[in-house]
Amino acid sequence: MRKTTNDLTLRAPRSGMIGFRQAEVGNIVSAGQKVLSIVDNSNIYIDCSVSEQDIGQVVLGLPTTIGIESLGKSFTGKIIYISPSIDSKTQAFAIRMILDKPEDSIRSGMFARTKINTILRSQTLFVPKEAVLSLNGKDRIFVVNSSNQVEERIRASLRGD
């Protein structure tokens, strides 16, 4: 009888909560069949993509704000991973953030919006990417001066390269 009881004890390779039970009492299961899903929400990670033009300002440890829309709450976190290469399908870099203090109300798979605040240089003028024209290795923009006339402004690089 003791061997039979030990055969009925399930042991998981890690701690967590039972997320979904795929067998009920009395069911017959075969070896290797998935019986339970175990969920560990003690560390919540947020994975997202960052465009090539923005990845230069993203650094490890940078603080982030993560909004979980279904909860109507925002949380703080930080960047813990930046992919060393671009994804050829999305043409973006993968980054991972971790929440500083996850709450029990957060569930794996919830949709999140992230906000990354980067440091901007003082005395810097920003223009939309579409407003910059590259010609012969020089970036150009056109501005309307005080006389209401269009002027071309040329710099070797307007992106801070």
C-alpha positions in Angstrom: 0.0 0.0 0.0 2.9 2.4 0.8 4.4 2.0 -2.7 1.0 2.8 -4.3 0.6 6.0 -2.2 4.1 7.2 -3.3 3.3 6.5 -6.9 0.3 8.9 -6.6 2.5 11.8 -5.3 3.3 14.4 -8.0 6.5 16.4 -7.5 7.2 19.6 -9.5 10.7 20.7 -10.5 10.0 24.2 -9.2 7.7 26.0 -6.8 4.6 27.9 -7.8 0.8 27.7 -8.0 -1.2 25.3 -10.0 -2.4 27.3 -13.0 -4.4 24.7 -14.9 -5.3 21.2 -14.0 -5.7 19.0 -17.1 -6.7 15.8 -15.3 -9.4 15.1 -12.8 -9.6 12.5 -10.0 -10.3 9.1 -11.6 -8.8 10.0 -15.0 -6.2 7.6 -16.4 -3.1 9.3 -17.6 -0.2 8.0 -19.6 3.5 8.6 -18.9 4.6 12.0 -20.2 1.1 13.4 -20.4 0.8 17.0 -19.1 -1.3 16.9 -16.0 -0.8 20.3 -14.4 0.6 23.7 -15.3 2.6 25.5 -12.7 2.8 29.3 -12.7 5.4 31.3 -10.8 4.4 35.0 -10.7 7.1 36.0 -8.1 9.0 37.7 -10.9 7.1 39.4 -13.6 9.0 40.1 -16.9 7.8 42.4 -19.7 9.2 41.7 -23.1 8.9 44.3 -25.9 10.5 45.6 -29.0 12.5 48.8 -29.6 13.2 50.3 -33.0 16.7 50.7 -34.3 16.5 54.5 -34.1 15.7 54.3 -30.4 17.9 51.4 -29.2 20.9 53.7 -28.7 19.3 55.4 -25.8 18.2 52.2 -24.0 20.7 51.0 -21.4 20.6 48.2 -18.8 19.1 49.4 -15.5 17.2 52.2 -17.0 14.0 52.8 -15.0 10.7 52.2 -16.8 7.0 52.7 -16.1 4.7 49.8 -16.9 1.0 50.2 -17.2 -1.3 47.2 -16.9 -4.4 48.4 -18.6 -6.7 45.6 -17.3 -5.8 46.6 -13.7 -5.8 50.3 -14.3 -2.5 50.6 -12.5 1.1 51.6 -13.3 4.2 49.9 -11.8 7.9 50.7 -11.9 10.6 48.5 -13.3 13.9 48.5 -15.0 15.5 47.1 -18.1 17.4 43.9 -17.4 18.2 42.6 -21.0 18.8 44.2 -24.4 19.2 41.9 -27.4 22.6 42.1 -29.0 21.1 41.8 -32.5 18.0 43.0 -34.4 15.2 40.6 -35.2 15.1 40.2 -39.0 11.3 39.8 -39.1 10.3 42.8 -36.9 13.4 44.9 -37.6 13.5 45.8 -33.9 15.5 44.9 -30.8 14.0 42.8 -28.0 14.3 44.1 -24.5 13.2 42.7 -21.2 12.1 44.6 -18.1 11.3 43.3 -14.6 8.8 44.8 -12.2 10.2 46.2 -9.0 7.3 45.1 -6.8 4.9 42.8 -8.6 1.4 42.5 -7.0 -0.6 39.3 -6.7 -3.2 40.8 -9.1 -0.8 40.7 -12.0 -1.1 37.6 -14.1 1.2 36.1 -16.7 0.1 37.1 -20.2 -1.5 40.4 -19.3 -1.1 43.2 -21.8 1.2 46.0 -20.7 2.3 49.4 -22.0 5.8 50.5 -21.3 7.2 54.0 -21.0 11.0 54.5 -21.1 12.2 57.9 -20.1 15.6 58.7 -21.6 17.9 61.6 -20.9 17.7 64.3 -23.5 20.5 66.7 -24.2 19.9 70.3 -23.3 19.6 72.8 -26.1 18.5 70.1 -28.5 16.0 70.6 -31.3 13.9 67.6 -32.3 12.2 67.2 -35.6 10.2 64.3 -37.0 12.2 61.7 -38.8 10.2 62.3 -42.0 11.4 66.0 -42.0 15.0 65.0 -42.4 16.3 64.6 -46.0 19.6 62.8 -46.5 21.6 63.8 -49.6 25.2 63.0 -50.3 25.9 61.9 -46.7 24.5 65.1 -45.2 21.3 65.5 -43.3 19.2 68.5 -44.3 16.0 70.1 -43.0 14.0 73.0 -44.3 12.7 75.7 -41.9 10.6 78.8 -42.4 12.6 81.9 -41.2 11.2 85.1 -39.7 10.8 86.6 -43.2 8.4 83.7 -44.0 10.8 82.2 -46.5 12.1 78.6 -46.6 15.8 78.1 -45.6 17.8 74.9 -45.9 19.9 73.9 -42.9 22.7 71.4 -43.4 24.8 69.5 -40.9 27.0 66.5 -41.2 24.7 64.8 -38.8 21.5 65.9 -37.2 21.1 62.7 -35.2 24.1 63.3 -32.9 26.3 60.6 -34.5 
